[in-house]
Amino acid sequence: MRKQIFAVFQNLGTLALLAIAFPFNCTVVLASLLWNFFERRYAKQVVLNENPKNILIGGGRMTKTLQLARSFHAAGHRVILFDLDKYWFSGYRFSNSVAGFYTVPDSDEDKEGYTQAVRAIAKKENIDFFVPVGIFAASYFDSECKPVLSGYCENFHFDADTMKMLDNKFTFAQKARSLSLSVPKTFLITDPEQVLKFDFSNEKRKYILKSIVYDSVLRLDLTKLPMESHEKMALYVKSKPISKENPWILQEFIPGTEYCTHDTVRNGELTVHCCCESSAFQVNYEKVDHPEIKKWVSHFVKELQLTGQLCFDFIQAEDGTIYAIECNARAHSAITMYYNHPGLADAYLSKEPPAEPLLPLSDSKPTYWLYHELWRLNEIRSLKQLQKWFKNIWRGKDAIFEVNDPLPFLMVHHWHIPLLLLDSLRSLRTWVRIDFNIGKLIQFGEDVRYKTSTSATRK
């Protein structure tokens, strides 16, 4: 009962705060729409592309999808988005970069229905190029593990075996090590007793337990092992849902600076690469130049002759050594740093390898999500922290808002998220946080769905 009461206050309170912000956001968006209306009346019409393509992007509720849509649209292409039926209210369907929006059945519940629906979209819209984003990187295959749109258009993604290997933290570490690339010591765990019997005495570093199946809550747990008492460690380890059907890994914990990357690759060549400092809950992206990480990624993708989108998590140890912690076979939200780059679409579509991978422009500002930054105000405890907060806002850019495409900003925060909150209120469910980046309420058990099989994992 107490949890249900908390759910009522949590959801209603958040809806009230969004309602207070609505007039301000609405004013800004309306002003932007008026500006665009008058600007278009006097702007010269320019043919952007002599050979426009129809682009299909799966994953219509994530900001990285919006960024790709905007980049393809700005290059003169026509963009169609789709998402699951339950996300029919996606705020990004209102972008002026999106020519059409569809919903499809959940592939976990109706694989054949999902497959037929995506093929129907591709046929109806005469799609030339398909980019799966978010969960659609995992739902890319039909019941026979073949690309859903095989024979319909170009599929910018990996085959089933490669997808399975990349998204599994254990098999990825094995593959990287076989290529003489640095990764932390990693052990497959299918029974809690394996951890309790593990000989930590000869290890120089601590270890952490990580779920191979993606879980947006458990992934934040970085409890170090071994603990001071065996009994305490036994309670902790046995509290985890570890089994043969749901394997975890025991991974060496390497202190140092965390980095993440977004990488677009074609035929083993990097076409897009950006790197930034990382954290457990990543909603701020600022480009950094890290040649060693770029070298690591280039070697990995070239050896495997990959084509598709990847993102890596790295740790640079105190001695300067770079270790890849894990790889996710999907686009990374760091791609929002390309908001002002005119070459992103061509980096995806061109079949000619570039001399150098596309980097964010020199004048690209760090990206953030305004509502995440506003929430952080309640964590500020000193004047120095407040000054840092203002500096981040002043020198950065909101990842969603664009003056020439303002509706997504309004519709995500005052349509998409409120509908999720109303559903949470109806079911009397609490949530850990609102992730405006991926358009979801992060709730316990919500993301534990993508098993490490031919459909792979990750959000």
Long-range contacts (C-beta under 8 A, 24 or more apart in sequence): 3-430, 4-428, 6-430, 7-424, 7-425, 7-428, 7-429, 7-430, 8-425, 8-428, 10-430, 10-431, 11-421, 11-422, 11-424, 11-425, 12-425, 14-421, 14-434, 15-418, 15-421, 15-422, 15-425, 18-413, 18-414, 18-417, 18-418, 18-421, 21-413, 21-414, 22-414, 25-409, 25-410, 25-413, 25-414, 26-410, 26-414, 28-406, 29-406, 29-407, 29-409, 29-410, 32-403, 32-404, 32-406, 33-406, 33-407, 35-403, 36-403, 36-404, 36-406, 47-76, 48-74, 48-75, 48-76, 49-75, 49-76, 49-77, 52-76, 52-77, 52-78, 53-77, 53-78, 53-128, 53-129, 53-349, 54-78, 54-80, 54-125, 54-126, 54-127, 54-128, 54-129, 55-79, 55-80, 55-127, 55-128, 55-129, 55-130, 55-131, 56-80, 56-81, 56-82, 56-121, 56-122, 56-125, 56-127, 56-129, 56-130, 56-131, 56-149, 56-153, 57-81, 57-82, 57-130, 57-131, 57-132, 57-133, 58-82, 58-83, 58-118, 58-130, 58-131, 58-132, 58-133, 58-134, 58-136, 58-139, 59-83, 59-132, 59-133, 59-134, 59-135, 59-136, 59-137, 60-87, 60-90, 60-92, 60-93, 60-101, 61-87, 61-90, 61-91, 61-92, 61-134, 61-416, 61-438, 61-439, 61-440, 62-92, 62-133, 62-134, 62-333, 62-437, 62-438, 62-439, 63-92, 63-333, 63-336, 63-369, 63-399, 63-400, 63-436, 63-437, 63-438, 63-439, 64-133, 64-134, 64-331, 64-332, 64-333, 64-335, 64-336, 65-92, 65-133, 65-134, 66-92, 66-95, 66-97, 66-400, 66-408, 67-335, 67-336, 67-338, 67-339, 67-399, 68-131, 68-133, 68-331, 68-335, 68-344, 68-348, 69-95, 69-97, 69-98, 70-95, 70-97, 70-339, 70-402, 70-405, 71-338, 71-341, 71-344, 71-345, 72-97, 72-345, 72-348, 73-97, 73-98, 74-342, 74-345, 75-342, 75-344, 75-345, 75-346, 77-345, 80-121, 80-125, 80-127, 82-118, 82-121, 84-135, 87-439, 89-415, 89-416, 89-419, 90-416, 90-439, 91-408, 91-410, 91-411, 91-412, 91-413, 91-415, 91-416, 91-417, 91-439, 92-408, 92-411, 92-412, 92-439, 93-411, 94-407, 94-408, 94-411, 95-405, 95-407, 95-408, 96-404, 96-405, 96-407, 97-405, 100-125, 107-139, 107-455, 108-139, 108-449, 111-142, 111-143, 112-142, 112-143, 114-139, 114-148, 115-142, 115-143, 115-148, 118-148, 118-149, 119-148, 119-149, 119-152, 122-149, 122-152, 122-153, 123-152, 127-152, 127-153, 128-153, 128-154, 129-153, 129-154, 129-156, 129-348, 129-349, 130-154, 130-155, 130-156, 130-157, 131-156, 131-157, 131-309, 131-331, 131-348, 132-156, 132-157, 132-330, 133-309, 133-330, 133-331, 134-330, 134-331, 134-438, 134-459, 135-450, 135-458, 135-459, 137-163, 137-309, 137-329, 137-330, 137-331, 137-456, 137-458, 138-163, 138-167, 138-330, 138-450, 138-455, 138-456, 138-457, 138-458, 139-455, 141-454, 141-455, 145-454, 156-307, 156-308, 156-309, 156-348, 157-307, 157-308, 157-309, 157-329, 158-306, 158-307, 158-308, 158-329, 160-454, 162-304, 162-306, 162-329, 163-329, 163-454, 163-456, 164-452, 164-453, 164-454, 164-456, 166-310, 166-327, 166-328, 166-329, 166-456, 167-327, 167-328, 167-329, 167-452, 167-456, 167-457, 167-458, 168-212, 168-452, 168-456, 168-457, 169-210, 169-212, 169-249, 169-251, 169-326, 170-212, 170-247, 170-249, 172-324, 172-326, 172-327, 173-249, 173-251, 173-324, 173-326, 175-304, 176-300, 176-324, 179-299, 179-300, 179-303, 181-296, 181-299, 181-300, 181-324, 182-296, 182-321, 182-322, 182-323, 182-324, 183-323, 183-324, 183-325, 184-251, 184-252, 184-253, 184-254, 184-315, 184-323, 184-325, 185-251, 185-252, 186-249, 186-250, 186-251, 186-252, 187-249, 187-250, 187-251, 188-247, 188-249, 189-242, 189-247, 189-248, 189-249, 189-250, 190-242, 190-243, 190-244, 190-247, 190-248, 191-242, 191-243, 191-244, 192-234, 192-237, 192-238, 192-240, 192-242, 194-250, 195-225, 195-233, 195-237, 195-250, 196-230, 196-233, 196-234, 196-237, 198-250, 200-225, 200-226, 203-252, 205-252, 205-253, 205-254, 205-255, 206-252, 206-253, 207-250, 207-251, 207-252, 207-253, 208-250, 208-251, 208-253, 209-237, 209-240, 209-242, 209-248, 209-249, 209-250, 209-251, 210-248, 210-249, 210-251, 211-240, 211-241, 211-246, 211-248, 211-448, 212-246, 212-247, 212-248, 212-249, 212-452, 212-457, 213-246, 213-448, 213-450, 213-451, 213-452, 213-457, 214-447, 214-448, 214-450, 214-457, 214-458, 214-459, 215-445, 215-447, 215-448, 216-432, 216-435, 216-442, 216-446, 216-447, 216-459, 217-432, 217-442, 217-443, 217-444, 217-445, 217-447, 219-280, 220-280, 220-281, 222-253, 222-280, 224-253, 225-250, 247-452, 251-325, 254-315, 254-317, 254-323, 255-315, 255-317, 255-318, 256-315, 256-316, 256-317, 256-318, 257-315, 257-316, 258-313, 258-314, 258-315, 259-288, 259-290, 259-293, 259-313, 259-314, 259-315, 259-316, 260-311, 260-312, 260-313, 260-314, 260-332, 260-334, 261-293, 261-297, 261-310, 261-311, 261-312, 261-314, 261-332, 261-334, 262-309, 262-310, 262-311, 262-331, 262-332, 262-333, 262-334, 262-335, 263-297, 263-301, 263-309, 263-310, 263-311, 263-312, 263-357, 264-308, 264-309, 264-310, 264-331, 264-347, 264-348, 264-357, 264-358, 265-301, 265-306, 265-307, 265-308, 265-309, 265-310, 266-307, 266-351, 266-353, 267-305, 267-307, 267-353, 268-301, 268-302, 268-303, 268-304, 268-305, 268-306, 268-307, 269-301, 269-302, 269-353, 269-354, 270-294, 270-297, 270-298, 270-301, 270-357, 271-347, 271-348, 271-350, 271-353, 271-354, 271-357, 271-358, 272-335, 272-338, 272-344, 272-347, 272-348, 272-357, 272-358, 273-297, 273-357, 273-358, 273-359, 274-334, 274-335, 274-337, 274-338, 274-359, 274-360, 275-334, 276-334, 276-337, 278-313, 278-314, 281-433, 282-333, 283-333, 283-368, 283-369, 283-372, 283-435, 283-436, 283-437, 284-366, 284-367, 284-368, 284-392, 284-396, 285-333, 285-334, 285-336, 285-337, 285-366, 285-367, 285-368, 285-399, 286-337, 286-366, 286-396, 287-337, 287-359, 287-360, 287-364, 287-366, 290-316, 292-316, 292-322, 293-322, 294-357, 296-322, 296-324, 300-324, 328-458, 329-456, 329-458, 330-458, 330-459, 333-399, 333-437, 333-438, 336-367, 336-399, 337-364, 337-366, 337-367, 338-364, 339-364, 339-367, 339-397, 339-399, 339-402, 340-364, 365-395, 365-396, 365-397, 366-392, 366-395, 366-396, 366-397, 367-396, 367-397, 367-398, 367-399, 368-392, 368-393, 368-396, 368-397, 368-398, 368-399, 369-398, 369-399, 369-400, 369-436, 369-437, 370-398, 370-400, 370-401, 371-413, 371-434, 371-436, 372-436, 372-437, 399-437, 400-436, 412-436, 412-439
